Amino acid sequence: MKNIYRKINSKKYCLGDLVRVLNAVAKTPEEATAALMDLFASGKLRIVQKGKPKRVRLALS
């Protein structure tokens, strides 16, 4: 069985692209922020700079 997500996951996107897509899909800005925080917390999203993973700290104020 083919993995339909392999093609999407093999590409590297910038954080701005992700935020733009989340804002387009979410009903409110709070929902987009919650979805982004959930992706970071679950480990499904990583920030990589020059091949090294970076730690992400999120705080709501």
N, C-alpha and C positions, 0 to 999 in steps of 0.2 A: 504494500500500500504506500502510495506517495505521501510525503509530508508536505502539505500545501504551504506551511509556514517557513520552510527552509529558505525559499527564495527571498522572503521578506527579512528573515533574521540574518541572512548572510551579508546584507548591505549595512553600511555604517551611515547613520543619520546624525545630524547635529541636534543639540538640545532645542534650538529654536524651531526646527521642523516638528519635533514632538509636541512642543507647547502649542504651535499653530494648529495641529491636527486635533489635539485635545480640546482647544477652545472652540473649534468648529463643530465638534460632536457634542460637547457638554451643553446643558441647558443654562447653567449659571457659571460664573467664574469660580465660585466655591467648589462646585462639582469637578471642574477641571483641575483645581489645585489638589483636591482629595484624591483624584485618580493618579496624578503625578506622584504624590506622596506614597500611595499604595504600591505603585510600580517600584519605587526605590526601596521601600520597606520589605517587599517580597523578594527582592533580589533578581527580579526579571529585567531590571534596567541597570546598566553600569555606565559610569563616566570613565572614559579612558583618555589620558593625555600622553602623547608620545609613547604609546604602547604600554603604559603603566596605569593600573586602575587607581582612581582617586576616590577618597572617602567623601561621602556626601552627608552633610548635616542639615536637617530640615527643622525649622521652628516656625510655628504660627504665632504671630503677635497681634 
